[in-house]
């Protein structure tokens, strides 16, 4: 049985008009200027300060474009896009009235072409290798998943899913992508194209990359004491702040956490601790490899 997990319900934002690609290209981080038919492009919506609001999946249909936001984010993303849309753009936005289940399919090797979506009996599916290695996403209406035979799927418990995503360093909207953290520290440069033009926050994202100003890196943090702190939780090295934990999952041996750790502090060899209820809980950590942007590999356009 293929393990799956429902991320929740979402509404598609439909974008129409002859200049829709140009409009979306100057609002989000990836290159959406000339997408091929049936292509899927991951892109980010960022604040003016270069902080990530959401990871959006762009699906090209030929006559229109679909934007698939994270569950609970459709109305906010629609409003953010709408404020940048003017009559001369020759593009239109519509929030689909239908609600879709957004489901992640684990250990999914059934994609013959990366970067492409396909229709199945269960819904529309596409690979998400750069975000969640070895997995896919499925956009399914009510009844479509049931029609394929629910016995074919193993629904993961919430802690099981979050343990898997934390072990792979996968940021999630709400916990990590919430307008507070930068693109590079979340390991999301793979959804940024540095050879394209401006978008809100572009100068900040480029400056952090060009001048190596990223202060924190994502890391897997673990501890064996069964303590669950309020989030975000503070990580310290002695009396010095070493970073934060933004989300956690309970395991058989303790807890795992998504850490954003200050590399210069942590690489000094100090022992890290989690602040909890007035005491320090020892933790271990493992940094994830930094991600690489699309487009230019050296200096990004400012």
KOLTIVO-653477 format. One record per residue: x, y, z of N, C-alpha, C, O in turn. Coordinates in steps of 0.2 Angstrom, whole numbers, plus 5000, padded with zeros to 4 digits. Atoms other than C-alpha are relative to their C-alpha. Layout:
BEGIN
XYZXYZXYZXYZ/...
***
This chain:
BEGIN
500449945000500050005000500450065000500950075004/499649945000500650174996499850055005499250075006/500249954994500750295011499950074997500250094992/500249945002499850455009499850045006499750025011/500249964994499450605020499750064997499950094992/500449945003498150745017500350065004500350075010/499849944998498850915019499450055002499550105006/500549964998497150985020499650024993499850004988/500349985006495951075008500250074997500550115001/499849945004496351204995499650024995499249984992/500349975006495651314982500550024994500950064996/499549985005496451334965499850074998499350104998/500149935003496751514958500149994993500749974991/499950005007496451524940500250064997499950124999/499749945003497451644930499950004992500149954989/500150005007496851694912500350064997500550115000/499749945003497351824899500649994996501049954998/499450005004498651844886500650025003501249995001/499449984996499851924898500149975007500450005011/500050034993499551804913500749985002500949985007/499350024999501351734911500450065003500850055007/499649944998502151904912499850035007500250045011/500349984993501051954927500349965005500649985010/499850044995501451804937500849995001501149985006/499250015000503351804932500350065004500850055007/499749954997503551974940499750015007499850065011/500350004993502551934956500349945004500349955011/499850064996503351764961500849994998501050024993/499350015000505151694962500349964994500949974992/499850045005505251574948499950024993499550074992/500149975007505351594929499349974997499349914996/500650025002503551584923499850034993499250034991/500149965006503751674906499849964994499349984991/500250055006503651524894499949935002500349895000/500050074998503051374902499749954995499349984990/500250055005502751214891499349975003499149985009/500650034998501051134891500149945005500549905004/500050054994500651024906500650005005500749965008/499449994995502151094915499850025007499350055008/500149984993502251114934500650045002501250015001/499449964998503351254941499950025007499450055009/500049984993503651274960500250075000500850094997/499849935000503751464964499850025007499349995010/500249974993503651564980499750075000499950114995/500249934999502751714985500350035007500350005012/499649974995503851824996499850075002499450114998/500149934998503651985006500550054997501050034994/499549955002504552145002500749995003501250025001/499450024997505852085014500349944999500849915002/499750065002506151925005499849945004500249895004/500250064995505251815018499449964996499049994993/500550055004504251665012499350005003499249995009/500750014998502351675013499749934998499449905002/500350075002501951515003500449974994500750014990/499750045006502651384991499349994996498949954998/500550015005501451384976500249964994500749964992/499950045006501251254962499750034994499150034994/500349985006501051324945499949954995500349914994/500150055005500151214933499750034993499350074993/500249975007500051264914499549954997499649894996/500550035004498451214905499950024993499549994989/500049975007498751304889499650064999499850114997/500449945001497251414889499950045007499750105007/500049964994497451464907500549975005500849915003/499550024995498551444922499749985007499350025009/500250024993498251354939500550025005501150005004/499549994994499051414955499749965006499149965008/500250044995498951284969500350025006500950005007/499749984994499251364986500049955005499749905004/500050054995499551275002499350015003498950065003/500650004997497951225012499950065005500450085009/500149954995497151375021500350074997500250125000/499749945002498151505010499750034994499950084992/500349985007497051524994499850075000500050114996/500349934999496151685000500650055001500550104997/499449954999497751765006500450014994500650074992/499650005006498751724990499650044995499950084991/500449965005497251784979500150075002500150114997/500049924998497251954989500750034998500750084996/499349975001499151974988500150014992500450064990/500049995007499051944969499650054997499850094993/500549965002497552044966500250085001500150124997/499849934999498352204973500650024995500750084995/499549985005499752194960499750004993500050014988/500350015007498452164945499750074998499350095002/500349945002498052314935499749994993499949944990/500350015006496952334919500549994994500349954990/499550015006498452354907500449935000500749924995/499750065000499052184913499749954995500149904993/500350055004497852094902500049935003500149884999/500050074996497651954915499450015005499250065007/500550014995496251894926500149955005500449905004/499950054994496151804943499349985002498850025002/500650034997494751694949500249955005500649905004/499950054995494651594965499549954999498949964999/500450065001493951424961499549995005499749985011/500550024995492351384970500149935003499949925009/499950074998492751204971500649995005501150035005/499450024995493851134986500349944998499949894996/499650065001495151014983500449975006500650015010/499650024995496050894994500750004997500849984991/499350005002497950914993500449955004500449955010/499850064997498750754996500749984998500949994992/499350025002500550704997500149925000499949895005/499950075000500950534991500849985001501250004997/499350024998502550454999500249954995499949914993/499650065004503850344990499649994993499549944991/500350005007503050394973500550004995500850064993/499650005005504050344959499749994993500049974988/500450025006502650334946500050064995499550064991/500049945004503150494937500549994994501149984996/499550015005503950464920500350064997500950064995/499749945002504250644917500050055006499550065009/500049964995504850764930499850074997499850094992/500349935002504050944930499450004996499250054993/500650005004502450884922499549975004499649935009/500550024996500750854929499649954995499749954989/500450045004499550714923499449985004499349995010/500750014997497750664926499949925001500149884997/500150074998497350504935499249995002498950045003/500650014997495750424942499950035006499350055008/500049974993496150494959500150084999499950115004/500049935001496450674952500750024996500949984992/499449975003497950784946500649985004500650005010/499450024996499650724951500650034997500650044991/499349975003501450794949500549985005500449985011/499550024995503150754957500250075003500250125001/499849954996503850864970500749995003500950005009/499350034998505650794971500450055004500750045009/499549954997506550964975499750025007500150045012/500349994993505350994990500049955005500249955010/500150064995504950824997500349944996499949914992/499750055004506150694989499649944999499549915005/500350065001505350544981499350005001499049945001/500850004998503550604984499750044994500050074990/500449975005502150674973499550045004499350025010/500649964997500650794976499449984996499549964990/500750025004498850744971499550055002499450075008/500649954999497450874969499449964998499349944992/500650055001495850774971499450035003499350065008/500649984998494050824972499749955005499949895005/500350054996492850744984499749944996499549954990/500250065003492550564979500549974995500449914993/499550025005493950554966500549945004500649895001/499550054997495150464979499649945002499949895001/500450064998493750354985499949954994499949894995/500250035006493350304967500649954998500549904995/499450045001495150224966500149945004500549905003/500050054995494850114981500550025005501150025005/499649984994495350174998500549955003501049975006/499650064997496150005002500750014997501149985000/499450005003497550044990500550055004501150065002/499649954996498150185002500149995007499649975010/499950004993498950195019500050075002500550105001/499949934997498550355028500450015006500349975011/499549994994499950415039499750045005499350085004/500249964994499650475056500450075000500950074996/499749935000500150665059500749995002501150024999/499350004998501650625069500549964995501149974994/499650045005502250495056500250044994500850044992/499849965006502150615042500550065002501050074998/499649954998502950755051500749985002501250015001/499450034999504350645056500449994994501050004993/499750015007504650595038500250074997500850084994/499849935003504650785033500650035003501050065000/499549974996505750835047500749974998501250004998/499450035001507050705043500350024993500950014992/499749975007507150775025500050075000500250104994/499949935000507150955030499550044996499750094993/500549975004505550995022499650065004499250045009/500449954996504751165027499350004998499149984992/500850015001502851175028499750075001500050115006/500349944999501751325026499650005007499349965009/500349994994501151395043500649995006500650045010/499550014995502651325053500650044998500950075002/499449975003504051385042499950054995500250114995/500149955005503351475027499450045003498850025002/500549964997502351605036500250085000499950125004/499849935001503151775031500550025005500650085006/499549994995504451765045500749984998501250015001/499350035001505951675038500250014992499750004988/499749985007507051705022500049944996500049884999/499950065005507151595007500549965001500549905001/499450045000508851545009500149965006500349905006/500050034994508751495027499649945001499749895004/500550055001507251385023500249944995499949894994/499850055005508251295009499650004994499549944991/500549995005507051354996500350034994499950054989/499749975006508251424983499949974994499950004988/500250045006507751284971499450034997499350014991/500649975003506151384968500150074998499650104997/499849935002507051544964500450004993500949964993/499649995006507651594947500450065000500050125000/499749944999509051724948500150034993500450094993/499849975006509151754929499350044998499450074992/500649965002507351834929500050075003500450095006/500149934997506752004933499750015007499849965011/500249994993506052084949499449975002498949954998/500650024996504752024961500050035007500650045009/500049974993504252084978500549965004500549905005/499550034996505752044989500649984996501149954999/499550035004506952004975500750035002501249995002/499349974998508352124980500249985006500949975007/499850034994508352054997500349934999500849915002/499850075002508451874991500750004997501149964998/499450005004509851924979500650025004501150005004/499549974995510852024992500249955005500949945006/499850054995510851885005500449954996500949924999/499650055004511451764991500750024998501249994999/499449975003512751874983500550015005501149995004/499549984995513551934999500149955006500449965011/500050064996513351765008499850035007500250025012/500249974994512351855022499549965004499249985009/500550054997511251705026500349985007500949955008/499850024994511451685045499849945003500249915008/500350074997510451525049500049954994499849974988/500150065004510351355041499549955003499549955009/500450054997509051225042500449945002500949924999/499750064997509451075052499549965004499049985006/500450044996508750925060500250005007500849985008/499849994993508750945079499649945003499049935002/500350064997508350795090500250005008500750035009/499850004993508250765109499649945003499149925000/500350064997507750615120499550015005499149965007/500549984995506850695134499350014997499350054992/500749995003504950695131499750065003499350065007/500249944999504750875132499850044993500250044989/500249975006503750975119499950075002499450105005/500049934998504151165120499550044996499250014990/500449955004503051305114500450024994501050034995/499649985006503551355096499850074998499350104999/499450035001504551435090500450005007500350045011/499650024993505751365104500750034999501050024993/499349975001507451445107500649945002500549905006/499450044999509151345105500550055002500750104999/499449964997510651405115500649965000500649905000/499450034999512451375116500350045006500650095005/499849974994512851415134499550065001498950055001/500449944999512251595136499850034993499550084993/500149975007512251635117499449974996499449904996/500550035004510751615106500349974994500749994990/499750035005511051485093499549984994499749954989/500550015005509451475084499349995003499250005009/500650024997507651415085499749944997500049914992/500350065003506551265082499350034998498950065002/500649975003504951305071499449945001498949965001/500550054999504051135072500349935002500949935002/499750064997504250965080499549944999499049954996/500450065001503650785079500349955005500949945007/499850054995503650655093500249934996499849914991/499850075003504550485089500049955006499949975012/499950054995504850325099500550025005500550005011/499449984996506450395105500150075003500650085006/499949934998506050575109499650044995499050034994/500349955004505750725098500550024994501150014995/499649965005506350795081499750074999499150085000/500249935001506250975077500350034993500950014991/499849965006506451085061500450065003500150115006/499649954997507951195067500250054994500450034989/499749955003508551365060500650025004500550065009/499549994996510251375067500650044998500750044992/499549955002511651505067500649964999500949945004/499450055002513051415058500650025003501049985005/499449984997514451525065500049985007500649975010/500050024993513951485083500049935000500449905004/500050075000513551305080500649964998500849925001/499350035003515151265070500650015005501149985004/499549994995516151325085500149945005500649945009/499950064996515951155093499650005007499849965011/500350004993514851205108499449955000499249924995/500650054999513451095115499450045000499350095004/500649975001511751145110499549985005499549925007/500550014995510251155122499450034998499450084995/500749975001508351185121499850035006499850005011/500349974994507651305133499349985001498949984996/500750034999506151225141499850015007500249985012/500249994993505251285157500550015005500549995010/499449984996506751365164500649965001501049975005/499450045000507951235161500349984993499950004988/499750025006509051165147500049934999500249895003/500150075003508751005137500549994995500550034990/499550025005510250935128499749984993499249944993/500350025007509950925109500649984996501250014997/499550015005510950855094499750034994499150054993/500349975007510850925076500449974995501049954995/499750025007511250885058499850054995499250064994/500249955005511351025045499849964993500149914992/500150025007510550995028500450034995500650094996/499649965005511451035012499750064998499050064997/500349945003511151205005499749994994500049954990/500450015007509951214990500450054995500750104997/499749965005510451294974499550034996499050004994/500649975004509451424964500149984992500549954990/500050015008508951414945500350064997500450115001/499749955003509751524933500750015001501149975001/499349984999511351614937500349965006499949965011/499750044995512551514948500450045005500650025010/499549964996513651654954499650065003499350065008/500349944998512951834956499350014997499250004992/500749995002511151864956499950084998500250125001/500149935002510452024948499650045006499250015009/500349964995510052164960499550054998499250095001/
***
